Amino acid sequence: MSSNVISALELDDRLLLKNFLLVTKDTYSDLNFFFGDFVSHYVKENHAIIFVNLAQSNSHYTHLLAKSGVNIKIIRDRQKIVFVDAILEAGNLIESITDCESTDFFNSLNKDCFDTNCLKPLYECIKNAAERVCTTNPNGFIILIDEINLLMNLGSSLRAVQPFILQCHALCSTISNIPGNLLVGSVFNEIDHENKKLVSYLSHLSDVKIQVEGLKTGFSKDTNGKITIKIKNKGLCTSTEQKLFFKIGDKGAKLLPLGI
């Protein structure tokens, strides 16, 4: 039985390469424990991280990674991590700072919410970050987008998010001979029709889907919720699935068998 998320994904024995990983959460949970465990594992394996933070601030994730055992100063000095801080860019726009590079993304969203190219400035930021980290000769790199659904909350359409995701996924294979992975987080809200369509689309594209569900019946000292891990074998059109409880501790989460 896997004791943590890394073991359940078999990352102790092999690294996932050029894959698309989708992590969803409900309104009772968050993905902090997963991001912390996942990033800390890849950093130790000399992978570079492009962290696109839409839901939380740069400092929030810096603190989260520090709790997971990542020395953020060292990996920043080595250019092994780059934050594409969309929240900061939004703040710059609100404060009317006239920096075209920092405001272009949000201005493009405000122009036309149905424009399928409105996310191109954000994609270019991610591409530039990936090019920079690949110059450090990592074993691989991760493009991590914490909550993709927030792009739609900001005014982007599903028609714009779809090609944006495809471009980011393609970037993992085409930017250099260094392999990359795309890790995308999203809220799943079953009463939001557009959100359901987004998650359905991402689920279809993904190689690995991880669904995090918090407790709906109140507090438990034994568990914080349930996690479902589905790993696809697209070549054979098959998949494997695990359903486990998870318990969050000071240094990450432990997975527990159902029925405890």
KANORWO-V426353 format. One record per helix or strand of 2 or more residues. SS is the DSSP state (hx for helix, st for strand). FROM is the first residue (numbers start at 0). LEN is the number of residues. If there is no record, write none. Layout:
BEGIN
SS FROM LEN
SS FROM LEN
END
This chain:
BEGIN
hx 4 4
st 19 6
hx 31 13
st 46 7
hx 57 10
hx 71 6
st 80 5
hx 85 9
hx 99 12
hx 119 15
st 139 6
hx 148 5
hx 157 17
st 179 8
hx 192 13
st 207 7
st 224 9
st 237 12
st 251 6
END
